Amino acid sequence: MPHPRMSGEEITRRGKELYRNSIRRQVETPNNIGKVISINIKTGEYEIGKDLLITSRRLQAKQSDAAIWTERIGFNAVYAVGGTLIRTV
């Protein structure tokens, strides 16, 4: 469901920027590679887990109108449809 005050492009831009600039160094550990991270792009708060829905719901339980960006730690996409995930370095 789209966020009422932000476009998908804005959520994507902010989410990638937050992850790249302040979160990645903390979470890209051997134990987390392949897990999903959901980030509240307004607060910078995040949840890590194996399931996208669970991590997103945890954040929305804390702030119902949260704008959430999700990605798979260490990979170029959350899911691969008809292809493969590519490991990022």
C-alpha positions, 0 to 999 in steps of 0.5 A: 500500500502506498504511503499517503504523503510520500511517493515510492521513489522518495521512499526508495531514495531515502531508504537506500541513502539511510542504509548506505550511509548509516546502517549498513556498517552496523548490520552487514555481518556474517550472521545477518547476510541474507536476512531482511531489514525494514527501515522506518525512513522517518526515524531511522529505526530498523528491524532485522529478520527472516520475513519481510512482513514480520519486520515491517509489521514490527515497525508499523506497530511502533508507528502506524504511519511509518514509511518503510523501506525493505531490502535483503542484507548483502544482496541486490534485491529482496526477492528474485522472480525468474532470476537470481539474487546477486551478492553485493560487496 
